Amino acid sequence: MRLDACSAGVPACMFTDVLVIGGGGAGLRAAIEADAHGAKVLLLTKGKLGHSGVTAIACSDRMAFHVTLPETEPGGPDNWRYHADDIYVIGGYVSDYDLAETLARNSADAFYFLDGLGVPFVKKGGKPEQFVTDGSKYARACYTGPRTANEIEAALVRRLRQTSVRVRENAMAVELIVDQGGKAVIGALCMDMKSEEFFTIGAHSVVLATGGAGSAFKVNVYPDGMTGDGYSLAYRAGAELVNLEFIQIGLSSVKTKLACSGSLMRAVPRFVNDDGEEFLAKHFPAGTSPLEIHTTVFRKGASWPVSQREPSRIIDIAVSREIARGKKVFLDYGANPDGFEFDALPEEIKRRYESEKKVPITDGKRRASPLCRLREINPDSIAWLREHGVDLEAGDTIEIAPAAQHFQGGVKINCLAETTVKNLYAAGECAGGQHGANRPGGNALMDCQVFGKIAGANAAQNAKQRSGDKLSKRTIEERCESVRRMVGKDSSEAASRVRERVQELLSSAAGVVRTEDGLREGIVEVEELLRAGVRVDADGMVFALETQAMLNVAKMVMGAAQRRKESRGPHLFFPSPDSTEPLPIDEENWRQYIVIARRDGEMVFERRKSVPKAGSDF
């Protein structure tokens, strides 16, 4: 690898066999594998390696890594096939079955690699402890605790330091460079995020591992910087994207970004607005008993992302409608909800509660308040919230809102992690097709490791077969000028204002409640913003370029959502703004996914059947 000036007046150039864009779980695994195959590798990350991105920062109640091991129930040499079926079925039959098979078949190898790196998975009798997550019949979820992702990231960073992989921190890829025929990626135009100077990287293979676009939503559980760069880069380079209407959304703390799932719901708090009104009952069907409402809240703990197939979606809808009418919404643990009686809860719920006790309390205290129950089943959550500025024991409430949590779709890949553009690969949340409308809990972390390894290996093999790729002075100058034009129009709206508006539009039009009118109006405004362009303001060039990417993502998400005239997974399509029920799932017409591509400079949407399971009728 060398660093020099391509020619006078042209940004400095680096050359490498494999360029990995992204420093999270998928990017790290891809870089490690490409290096193991003898490739020269450069990893580009927007932050500090090991301290930025979702894998390095995310935490939850008991964060899962979903895996089928030889001893995983139901057992047998082909037990991974049950895992593949779960991925495909919970995905709503709109993912590619061959990708589901790839995930399931390779999950054990991914686990053993991490275990060998010292990730401290909880074990009993020398075997990893596994539990059942949403979307699975069998116990497959391994874990270290609430910080499973962080410990995976740390282990991968330690391993990366032992390789010859070069790392460029605080740098952003702003444009993929394609060859003169527009058929193959040959590098990337990048920007130093501190100096805002351009530089270029020539590469035989490029791996996109940039994560999702959670920052495009007003409320999200992502760290800063997750602006959909990879989606926009791939789209502009001519790659196809798929399933971008499917975004997992769940009720989360506005202040701390904590997902309010699991025990936070199983303590059965009050849902109140800023008028102090308990509002859930008015959103349930007339005549619904308090017991049924409280039972639904309890079960919400195990069905946190909103989903068409879960009755608990009514809670997400209720919260969304309260916020839409200008109210703030809170979880109050200081007193029981109206009509709550712990002893009246169904026996299966009381057994589930009993199994989660950490610090047993008296029956009287258990009946007294949600805070007492939370102390009993998850005292750590109370301490964590206090550390992050929400003191439930002092009477604080948790302001909540539906938050973007995971993009189910992305840049379309095949079983080799290849995209539809030559030399370009994708892995992790940036990739699409391996998950459909939903996914089993814990599959996201596993996905990063399985397809990260596959992308790295195949990118390295592809690089060995290529030579002579050149970044001409003219090509680089054209790319630089193109990027400057994107964020330099005098008549453009300031980037900070555009970003704020995009976040508002996506959260309102493409959040929990989606309607034809809302999506159409949102698309019209996004198109107007795209035509006007984004102007660099006080927040700088990088901020403006990220905002431009968010605009592209917003049009993709809303365009796909508008076309899917049914409800499936987290996509709830309502016939009108005041409808109480979303449209039902339409298996006859919509067991298809929506592919997005750029053709003749325009964004096009195409319905296409996914890769079915062999022998299936679909």
N, C-alpha and C positions, 0 to 999 in steps of 0.2 A: 504494500500500500504506500502511496506517496502523496505528498501535498505540495502543490506548486501553483504557479499562475498559468492558466491556460494560454493566455495572451494578454497583451496590454489592455486595460480597461474592462476585462472580463473577470467575474468572480473567481476566487481560488477554487481549484478542483482537487477532489480526492478520488482515488480509484480503488475499488475492492471487488472481490468475487461476489459476495453476498451483502446486501444492505438490509438490515432489520430496522424497521421504523416502529418504535415502541419498546418501553422497558418494563412492562408488567410481566405476568406469568407466562403468557404466550410468547412474547418477544424474547424473554430470557431463555426459554426452552428452545426456541428456534435457533438462537445464536449459539447456544451450547452444542446443539446437534450439528449445525453446519460446520462448526469448528472441528467437531469430532470426525467429520467426513473430509477433513483436510482443506477446507475452504478458508480464504482470508475473509474475515467478517468484521463489519463495522456496525455497531448498534447505536442508533440515534434516539435520544429520549428528550422530551420537553422539560423534564425536571431533573432532580438529583436522583441518580439510580438508587433504588431501594427505599426511597422516601417520597415517591410521587406515583400517581396512578392508582387504580382501584385495588389491585392485588396487594399493594404495599400498605394500604390504609384501611380498607373495609373491615368491619367487624359486625357480628350479630350474636344473637342468643347462643347458638351452637352451630358454628359455620361448618358446612358439610362438604366433603369431597366424595362424590358418588362413584362407587367402584364395584365391579363384580370380581371377586377373588375365588379361587378354587373351592373354598369352604363356604362361600356366600350361599344362603338359601336361594332356591331349593336344592342346590348342589348339583353335582354331575359335570362332565366335561363341557357340556353345551349350555351351562346355566347363563352364560352371557347373552344367549338368544332372548331370554325373558327380559333382560335389560334393554336390548335393542327394540323389542316390541313395545316396552313401556315408553321409550323415547318417541317412537313413531305415533303411538296411540294418544298419549297425552299431548303431543304436538298437533293433534287434530288432523292427522293425515295430510299435512301441508308441508312436510319436510321430506328430504330424500332418504329413503330407507337404507340405501347403501352407505350413507354417511352415519346413520344411526348404528348400523352394524360395525362400522369402523370405530366409532366411539366405544361401544360396548366391548368389542373384541380386544381393544388395546388399553382398556381402563386399568387392568391389573398391572400391566407393564409400567404404566404411568405412575401407579401407586408405589410399586417396588423401587422405582427410580428415586422418588421423593423420600421414601423410607430410608433408602441407602444414603441419602444426603443428610440424614439426621432430623428430618421433620418429626416432631415428637407426637405422633399419632397415639391416642389413648388405646391401650391394649389390655386384654385380660387373658391370662394363660399363654402369653406370647403371641396371641392373635389380635388383630385390630378389632376394637369394638365397633359394631355397625348398628344403625338404627333406621327406622322407616321414615322417609321424608314424603312430602306431598308428591303425588303422581306415581308412587311405587307401591307394589304389593309386598315386596320383600325388603328386608333390612340390608341396605347397601351403603349407607352414608357413614364414612369414617370422619374423624374430627380430632383436633387438638384442643378445642375449646372455642371461645368467641373470636379468636384471632388466627384461625386456621390459615386464612389467605396470607396474612402478614408473615407467618412462619414459613410458608411455602416460598414467598418472595425472598425472605432472608436467606434461606438455604440455596436457592438458585443463584442469588448474587454471590454468595461464598464460592459456589462452584464456578461461576463465570470468571471470578478473579483468578482462578487457577488455569484459565485458558489463554489463548493468544488473541481473543476478541478485543478489538479496540472499541472504546466507548466515547461518544460525543454527547455530553450533557447540555441542558439548556439550549437545545436546538430543535427547530421545527421544520419538517418537510412541507413545503408550500406548493409544490407542483411536481408531478411525475413527468419525466422527460421520455417521450416516445421517439422511435426511429422515424426516418423520413416517410416511410410508408404508413405510419400511424398504427402499426400492428404489434409492436413489441416495446416494452419498457426497457430503457437503457441507462436509467439513472434518476436522480431527483435534484431539483432546485431546493435549497434549504436556506434557513435564516438563523443566524445567531440571535437568541432571544434577548440578549443584553445589549449588544452593539447594534442590532437590527441590520447587520450586513449580510448580503447574500453570499452563499458558497454553493458549489455543486459537488455531487457525488456520482461518479460513473460506476455502474454495477452491472454484472452479468445477470444477477437475479435480485429481486426486491421482495421482501416479506413485509406485508402490512400487519401490524399487531398493535393498532392504535386504540383499541377498546371501543366503547360506545359513545353516544352523543348526549349523555344525561344533562350536560350544562345547557343544552338547547331548551330545557324545560325550566320554568320558574322555580318549581320545587323539585328537588332531586336528591338522591343519596350519594352522588358521585363527588369525588374531589374536584378541585378546580382544574380546568384545562381539558376536560373531556367534551370537546366541541364537535366531534364527528369529522375530524380531519381526514381519517382514512376513507370514510364513505365518500367524501367530496373528492379526494385525490383519485380514487378509483373511478368514480363517475366521470370526471373530467378526462381521464386517460382512456375511456371507452369501455370499461369493465361493466358487467351486469351486476345488479344488486337484487336482493329478494327478501320478501317477508318483513319489510320495514314498517308495516302497520302494526306489527305485534311487538308491543313494548310492555314489559311487566311494570305495573304501577301498584304501589301499596301505600297504606297510611303510615306516615312517618312524622317524627318530630321536626318541626320547621326550624327550631333553634339548633338542635344537635345532629340532625340527619339520621337519627337512630330509627331503624324500622320498628314500628310498634306492633310486633307480632308475638307469637308464643305466649309466654307468661304475662306479658303486658296486657293481652286480651283475656287470658284465662283467669286473671284476677277479677274480671267483669267490672270495669270502671264505669262511671257515668260519662255519657257523651253530651256535652253542653256547648251552646254557642255563647257569644259575648254578651248576650242578654241574660245569661244564667239559665236558659231554657233547656231542658232535656228534650231533644228533638227526634230521637230515633222512632218513637211510636207513630208519629205523623207520616213517616215515610214507609212504614210497613202497611200491608193490607188492613183495611178496617176490621176490627174485631180480633186482631192478633193479641194474644195474651202476653203479659209481662214475662212469664216464664219462657215463652217461645223466643222473645226478643233477647233475653239474657242468655239462653242456650245458643242462639246464633252468634252473639258476641264471643262467648267462650270458644265456639268452633272456629271463629275467625282467626284464632291464634295458629291454627294449622292450615289455613288457606289464605295466607297474607296477601300475595299479589291478587288483584281482582281477576276473576275468571268467569266466563259465561257459564261454566258447568257447576259453579259453586253457589249455593243459596246465599252464602254470606256476602255476595256482591251487593246485596241491598244496603249494606252498611257503607260501602264505598260510594254508592250512588247517593245515599242520604247526605254524607259529608260533602260530596261534590256540589250537590244542589244548595246546601246551606252556604257554602263559599260563593257560589254563583250569585246568590242574592245579597252578597256584601257582608256576610257574617264571618267571624273567626270561629274556629271550632277547637275544643279542648277535651282532653281526657282528664277527668277529675277523680282522684283516688281517695278523696277525703270523706266521702259518704257513699252509701249504697245507692244504686239506681232505684227509681220508683218501683215499688212492688217486689223488690229482690228478696228471695228467700233461698239461702244456700241449700237447706235441707230438701227443697222441692226440686232441685236440679236432677235430671235423669241419672240413673245409676252409672251408666257408662261414662258420663262426664265426671261424676264424683270419683270413679276409679282412676280416670286419667289424672285428675287433680291429685289424688292420693299418691300416685306414682312419682309426682314431681316434688314432693315435700323435701325441703332442704333444712329448714329450721322449724320443726313442728311447734304449733301454738295451741292454745285451748280452743275448744269448740266455740266458746263465746266470742273470742277475738276473731276467729275465722268468719263468723257471721257478721261481725261489727262493721267492716269496711273493706274496700278493695285494697287499701294500703296494707292492712293486716295480712290479707291473703298474699299480696306480692312479697311481703317480708318472709312468708312461709315458703313460697315456691321459687322465688328468685331474688334473694336479698342483694345479690351482686348488681342487679339492674338499678336498684335504688342508689347504691353507692356510685355507680357509673354516671347516672344522671346528675347526681349532686356534684361530681367532679367537673361536669360539663355545664353547670349553671342552672340546673333544674332540681330544686330541693323539695321532693314530694313530702318529706316529713315536716317541712316548715310550712306546708300548705300550698306549694306551687302546683300548678296544673301544667299539662303538656299540650302546647298548641300543635295541632296536627293538620296535615293536608295530604292529598294523594301525591306521591312522589315517584318520578321515573326511577326505576331500579335496574332494569336490564333490557337491552335491545336483543330481541330474539332473532332478528334477521341481520343481514349485512351484505358484504361483498360475496357474490355467489362462488362457491368452491366445489371441486370434485374430491374424490377420495385421496388424491395426491396433494390436496390443498392448493391446487392450481386455480387461478381465476380464469375468466374468459379472455384475458389479454396475455400474450406470451411473455414469459419471464417474471410475471407478477403472481405472488402467492399471498394468502391471507390466513390468519389463525386467530382463535379466541373470539371475543365479542365483536370484533371487526368483521368476522366472516359470517356467511349466511348459507342456509340450506340444511345444516346439521340439526337445527332445532326448528320446530314449527311454531304454532301459536303459544304453546307453553313448553316447559321442560321439567323433568324431575328435579327436586331440590338437590343441590350439590353437583349437578351436571356442568355448571358453568366453569368451576375450577378444574374439573377433570377435562373438559373440552380444551381448555388452554394448553394443558400438558400433552394431550393426545395429538391435536392438530399442530401444536407448536413444534413437537418433534418431527412430525411428518413434513411440515413446511420447511423446516431447517434442512432435513435430509435431502428433499427433492430440489430445493433451491441450490444446495451445494452440488448435487449431481448435474443439474442444468448448467451451472457455471463452468464445470469441467468440460462441457461440450461446446463451449462458445469461446470466441476470441475475436479481437479486432474491433470491438464496439468502441466508437469514438463519440465524444461530445464536441461537436464543432463550435467554433466561436459564434457563428451565426445562430445556431440552435439555442445556445445559452443566452445570447442577447435577446432573442425573441421571447424566451420564457421569462426573463427578467422584466421585459417591457410589458408582457401580458399580465404579470402579477401586479406591477405598478399601476396599470390601467384599472385593474379590478378594484383597487382601494384608493384611487386618486382623483375621481371626478369632482370637479368644482361644484357641480349641482347635487352631489350625493348627500344623503342623510348621514349625520355623524354616527360613527360605529357604535358608540355607547347607547344611543337612542334606538338604533336598529336592533341591537342585541336585546334590549329590554322589551321591544315590541315582539320579536320572534318568540321569546320565552313566554310572554303573555298569550300569544296566539296558540302556540302548541299546547300549553297547559289548559286553555279554555276549549279549543276546538278539537284537540287530539288527546285529551285526557281520558277520564273515566267515561264521561257522557259525550258521545259523538253523534252528530246529526248531519244530514245532507246540507242544510242551510249553513250551519256553523263551519263545516269543512270548506264549502264553496267560498264563503266570504273570507276565510283564512287564506285560502289559496290565492284569491284575487289580490289580497294585500301583500302577500309574499312575492308574487310576481311583479307587483309595482315596485317593491323594494329592490328586487333583483335588477329590474330595468334601470332604476335610478342609480344603483351602485352604493357602495359603502365608502365613506370618507374617513381617512385617518384623523383621529382627534387626540385629545390629551392622553388617552389610554395607550396610544402607540400603534405601530404598524402590525405587530404580532396580534394584538387584540382585534384589529380590523380584519386581518386575514382569517382568524378564527371565526369571527362573526360572519364573514362571507361563506365559510364552510357551513355554518349553522343555517344560513338561508337555504343552501342547497338541500340540506337534510330536512328542513321544515317542509319544503315543497315535496320531497319524496314521501315523507311520512303522511302528510295530509292527502296527497294525491292517491296513494295506495289505499288509505283508509276510506276515502270518498268512494272508491270503486268497489270496495267489498261490501255489498248490500246484504249483510247478514251479521250475526254476532258469533265470534269464535275466539276462545282464549280471552286475552285482555281487551280484545276489540269488541266493545259494546256499541252497536249501531242502533240508535233510537229513531223511530219513524218521525218523531217531531220533538221539539224542545220540551214540551210538557208531558210527553209519554212517561208512563210509570214503569213500563217494561221494554227492554231492548228487543230487537228482532230476534227470532230463534235462529239456531244454527241451520244452515241449508246444505245438507250433505249431497243432495242431488246435483246442485250447480256449483258448489264452492269448495269441493275437495281439490282445489287448485291454488297455486300461489301466484303472486303478482311479481313479475320481473320488471325492473326499472333499468333503462339504459339511455345513453345519449346518442341520438342519431340526427345528423345534419344540424347539430347545434341545439336540438330540442330534446326535452325530457319526455320519454315515451314510457307507457305502462302496458304490459302485455300479460294476459292470463295464460298460464301454462300448467300442465299437469306435472306434479313432482314425480321423482323416481319411486315406483311402488314396491311393496314387498313382493317377492317372487310368488306367483300363484294367486295374488290378490285380484279381486274384481276391479280394483281402481288403478 
